[in-house]
Amino acid sequence: MPHRGSVPMSWRMAKHRYALVGTRCLECGEKHFPPRRVCPGCRSEKTERFSFAGGGVIESFTVIHTAPDGFDLYSPYIVGLVRLSEGPVISSHIVGTKERVKIGSSVRAVFRKIHEDGKSGVINYGFKFETI
């Protein structure tokens, strides 16, 4: 049987899954999500924690009609590339009405259920983006 993590361990080990927390390079100022120990731009190891505001714009998206196991309750669903207001581009589920999802649409981060590990397992939450 696969090992299932505890809820407290899940929250401690991956803060960037539950909040838009990344890093900012103290040398060049570049912002990264997920967090990086070394800046890919200037290779500096001098970084600090950085909280993103949660706003952004849809750069690209696709509609998934055949979902993988565990996500079939959400099918069809939208996955897109979101350029955060502070610069980084990240991939995420995009929620809301399909008619409002367009390249260039403004979005904001929202905290939602992602999936659960079986009926009595850990419920995993995280951020998704919705159109505004």
C-alpha positions in Angstrom: 0.0 0.0 0.0 1.4 3.5 -0.9 2.4 5.7 2.0 -0.1 8.5 2.6 1.2 11.6 4.2 -0.3 13.2 7.3 -2.2 16.5 6.9 0.2 18.5 9.0 3.2 17.1 7.1 1.5 17.9 3.7 1.0 21.5 4.8 4.5 21.9 6.2 6.3 20.4 3.3 4.8 22.4 0.5 3.6 25.9 1.4 3.8 26.9 -2.2 0.9 24.5 -2.9 -1.4 26.3 -0.5 -0.4 29.9 -1.0 1.3 31.8 -3.8 4.6 31.9 -1.9 7.8 31.9 -3.9 11.2 33.5 -3.7 12.8 36.8 -4.9 16.5 37.0 -5.8 18.3 39.6 -3.7 20.9 40.1 -6.4 18.8 40.7 -9.6 15.3 41.0 -8.2 13.8 38.2 -10.3 10.7 36.5 -8.7 10.2 32.7 -8.9 7.3 30.3 -8.3 7.6 27.7 -7.1 10.4 28.8 -4.7 14.0 28.4 -5.8 17.2 28.1 -3.7 19.3 29.3 -6.6 18.1 32.1 -9.0 18.0 30.6 -12.5 18.7 34.1 -14.0 21.9 35.1 -12.2 22.7 31.9 -10.3 22.8 33.7 -7.0 22.0 31.7 -3.8 20.8 34.9 -2.1 17.0 34.6 -2.1 14.2 35.5 0.2 10.6 34.4 0.7 8.1 36.3 -1.5 4.3 36.3 -1.4 2.6 36.9 -4.7 -0.6 39.0 -4.7 -2.6 36.4 -6.7 -3.5 38.4 -9.7 -2.6 37.6 -13.3 -3.5 37.2 -16.9 -4.2 34.0 -18.9 -1.4 33.5 -21.5 -2.7 30.1 -22.9 -5.2 27.4 -21.9 -6.7 24.1 -23.0 -9.9 22.2 -22.0 -9.3 18.7 -20.7 -12.2 16.5 -21.8 -10.8 13.1 -20.7 -9.5 13.5 -17.1 -7.0 11.2 -15.4 -8.1 9.0 -12.5 -9.0 11.1 -9.5 -10.0 14.1 -11.6 -12.9 12.7 -13.5 -15.4 14.4 -11.3 -14.2 17.7 -12.6 -14.2 16.8 -16.3 -14.2 18.7 -18.5 -11.9 21.2 -16.9 -9.5 24.0 -17.9 -5.8 24.1 -17.4 -3.9 27.2 -18.4 -0.7 29.2 -18.2 -1.1 32.3 -16.0 1.4 35.2 -16.0 1.3 36.5 -12.4 1.3 40.3 -12.0 4.8 40.1 -10.6 6.2 38.2 -13.7 6.4 34.4 -13.4 4.3 32.2 -15.6 2.7 29.2 -13.8 0.3 26.4 -14.9 -2.9 26.0 -13.0 -6.5 24.9 -13.1 -8.8 27.8 -14.2 -12.3 27.7 -12.7 -15.4 29.6 -13.6 -17.5 29.8 -16.7 -15.8 28.6 -19.9 -17.2 31.5 -21.8 -15.1 34.0 -19.7 -11.8 32.1 -20.2 -9.9 33.7 -23.0 -6.3 34.5 -23.7 -5.7 37.9 -22.0 -8.5 37.5 -19.4 -7.6 38.7 -15.9 -7.7 36.1 -13.2 -7.2 35.9 -9.4 -6.0 33.1 -7.2 -8.7 31.2 -5.2 -8.2 28.5 -2.6 -10.1 25.3 -3.6 -10.3 21.5 -3.2 -7.9 19.8 -5.6 -8.6 16.1 -4.8 -8.8 13.6 -1.9 -6.9 10.4 -1.3 -9.9 8.0 -1.2 -13.1 8.5 0.8 -11.3 8.5 4.2 -8.0 10.0 3.0 -6.4 13.4 3.2 -8.3 16.1 1.3 -5.8 18.2 -0.6 -6.5 21.9 -1.2 -4.6 24.4 -3.2 -4.9 27.4 -5.4 -6.7 27.6 -8.7 -7.4 30.8 -10.7 -10.8 32.2 -11.6 -11.7 34.9 -14.1 -12.6 38.3 -12.8 
